[in-house]
Amino acid sequence: MTGAEKNNPQSQPKDVAALKKLYLDALIVGAGFSGLYQLHSLRDKLGLNVQVVEAGAGVGGTWYWNRYPGARCDSESHTYCYYFSKELLKEWRWSERYPGQAEILRYLNFCTSKLDLSRSINFNQRVISAIWNEQNKRWVIKTNAGLLIAARYLITAVGCLSSTNMPNISGQSTFKGELYHTGQWPHKGVDFTDKTVVIIGTGSTGIQTIPIVAKHSKHLTVLQRTPNFSVPARNAPLDPSYHEKFCDEINTWQKKMLKSRHGHPWTAPPRKLYKVAKKDRDVILEKAWKTGGLRFRESFNDILIDEQSNKIMSDFIRTKILDTVDDPIIGESLLPVDHPFGTKRPPIDTNYFETFNRDNVDLVDIKQNPIKKFENRGLELEDGRYITADIVIFATGFDAMSGALLKMGIVGHQSLSLDEAWKEGPTTFLGLGVHKFPNLFIITGPGSPSVLTNMPRAIEQHVDWITSLLRYCEAYNIVTVEAEKEAMLNWTSHVTSVANQTLFPKANHSWYLGANIPGKPRTFMPYADGLDKYQSYCVLIAERKYSGFKMMDEKHDQK
Ligand code: N01
């Protein structure tokens, strides 16, 4: 046991930068939704000596970095927050149906301050290596700003979409204008007044930012490689009475979210789209379109499993796009045809397709005519066309789910690096643990429902589960916990087989598959059988005394 480390005032320095070394029970990497709650759970519920290292200068994770114009969550406000504390839920009042970036960041700062978390967070510290020391049974972690940490447990809370994908386009250094990635947006903002802007990418991010940039710039050219589906968000301010009603119904909301596949407080009615008569389904689809948001897809329950039903819904959206865009040629160019609706993460928007009716917006198909290189004042396309730009914005997404983990230089038992272990794609047990990486726990890792859910629900489930596991380890003097190889391989093939029973693999270029990153192994990373079923597995594993995890005590006896 680590009595010397536990509750030792010397190991909770006030001025971390001056001391440079930390001896901890647990280190958490990342101060977003997951890191903050994990810190609270381990420090305040379990009494462990725990700290967080965070690359940013403040808390917030995704919402600290993604400050691009229009950044907003697609989960509805009263669901996109912590449910572990009714006090927090009742005290914080959301202002709109969907929370915007600035409001979410304020919310996370509010929680940080209410729970007094900042004193345990080391900001501006990016992990550059994390190496398992077999002799001492410790992780030894180094950061870019000179912290050296020894910790019994290492918990990654680095987010699924935090490692930005910056395409390598030649001549980038010759470009004299401003260049940004939406995922690393400058805190002081960007002034678009009288500027000529190019945006590359039409995923959820591009679709959110394009209408705002179009409104504030002189001219915007959208470089589209693949047209995307999008459903109107129908965002609106919330009536103040909404919050009072919500406070009376918190338990009901929570139950609904935890019982659902995706962690939202609704479930699709048990009806198959292709079986409903055309006139009836048109009425249902129109009504769902007016409601907007992610609820649209849930108007039927077979959209992600039945091609015929999916085609009907996809056609419905394509018709809406053609109806919205004035110029039929542009409308045609915006039609998504390469994947079934919902098999890539479906964006929701405010005036996205309407934006292409503006005189100051152009759409260029860069699949037909790819970008050749940057020039001093813009971009040249393969056919020689030159697009002038004062500002180029990359809305090109992320090396999702595994990217941030692989950048941390994690090396486990017998000097096995995580890179090497995952060279053919991520393998995990429950998304939480990896064989040969003892005492490493991944929050919302590959193999967990994570990005297919309303994230705070998946995060709270993971944090609670990890916290219970560590409570068990502390109670039974367990020194190491490691996913067993067989359990990990069985789980990983279960993740693949579940995905193969859906339409998800039909989206060839989706980041769910890692297909957006050149050279990345293609494996469907999130767990597609639903948060509800996933939770039941996790409960079962815990009830079976964490079967699938090998546990060793101080005497190296297996428990
Ligand atoms: O990234 P993406 P994102 N040359 O990967 C294009 C979450 N999110 O940041 O489709 C040219 O989806 C790429 O083209 P293609 C949400 O989970 C949530 O938009 O690969 N183009 C695509 O158009 C989301 O799914 C919210 O052909 C290139 C775009 O860039 C996830 O974040 C809001 C290119 C990337 O789309 C990621 O969304 C925002 C290249 N080399 C984000 N490389 C909400 O909650 C890529 N592209 C609402």
Residues whose N, C-alpha, C, O or C-beta is under 5 A from the ligand:
A	BS01	N01	R72 C73 D74 L161 P167 I200 G201 T202 G203 S204 T205 G206 R225 T226 R345 A395 T396 G397 F398 H509 W511 N516
